[in-house]
């Protein structure tokens, strides 16, 4: 029901098991830590790294590897890049 040339087949599947597990882990770790956030400079640095990554989805501002929304994930101290570009 779609053409082979359409770009829709490259869209991120929202509810894969891997992404749901990552979300639940994210929520639990941040709940445990009291939702501590990084500094504004660190937040901007993390976002800049993500925007240059091959896994970054510019349309959804989301990581195609872990499925997280970068604007949210980059804020929290408990989070790290699944590719190891930035750490906790």
N, C-alpha and C positions, 0 to 999 in steps of 0.2 A: 504494500500500500504506500509505497514511496519510491522515489527514484534512487538509483545507485549514486548519483552525483550530488544528492542532497547532503548538507552538512549536519543534519539532525542525528546521524548515527554516531557522531563524535561527542555528543553531549554526555555529561557525567550521569551515571545512574545514581539516584539519590539514596535509595534504601538498600544498598548492598550490606551484607552481614559485616564485612570489614569496616565499613563506615559507621554502622550502628555500634559496633564494639568500640571503635575509636571515640565516638561521642559519649558513650557510657563511662569509659575510662577517663575522659576529659572531665566530665561532670563530677565523678567520684573524687578524683585527685584534687580538683579545685574546691570542692566542698570540704574536704579534709584540711586543706591549707588555709581556708578562710577567704578564698578567691583573691589572693594577693596578686597584684599587678606589677609589671615592670615599669621602669621610668619611661617618660615620653620619648627620650632619645633612643632608648633600646627598642621601643615599640616601632618607631619610624625606621630604624635600622633593619629590624626583622622584616618589615613590609617591603623594604627596598630589595632585600635578598630574595624574597619570594617573587617579586615582580620580574626578576631576571632569571628565574628558574624555568626549566623546560616543562615542569609539571604544573605550572601556574596557569589557571584558566582565567583569561582576562575578561571574558564575558560575565562570568559568575563571581569573579574575585574569590576564587576557591582553588584549593590544591587538588589536582587530579589523582595524587598518590594516596593521601589520607582521607580526602573528602571534606576537610574542614574549611570553614570560611575564614580567610586569612585575617580580616579585620578583627575577628573575635579571638582566634587562637593566638595571635601575636601579642595580645595584651597580658596574658597570664604567665606567671613565673614557673608554673609546673609544666608548661608546654615546651616541646622541642620539635624541630623539623624532622620528618621521617627520613629524610635524606642526609641528615647530619649537618646541614648548613648553619643552623643556630641551635644552641643548647639551652637547657634549663638554667 
